[in-house]
């Protein structure tokens, strides 16, 4: 009887304003049969620090966060300030 724990980024979504939503699945299996799966999500806003992100997430961020997206994000944040 061997238990294995696997953590994998199983979903990456780019939202309307350029945010990247990342879902990580933690899978526990016993002798190849899955007995548990849990999820964690986090969101990266345009221009966020990508330290610790997977190569896939970093690649999508670098492709998505163009100068225009970053400028629009900054303008959006500025519009929230009073």
Buried (B, 14 or more C-beta within 10 A) or exposed (E): EEEEEEEEBEEBEBEEEBBBEBBBBEBEBEEEEEEEEEEEEEEBBBBBEBEEBBEEBBEBBEEBBEEEBEEBBEEEEEEEEE
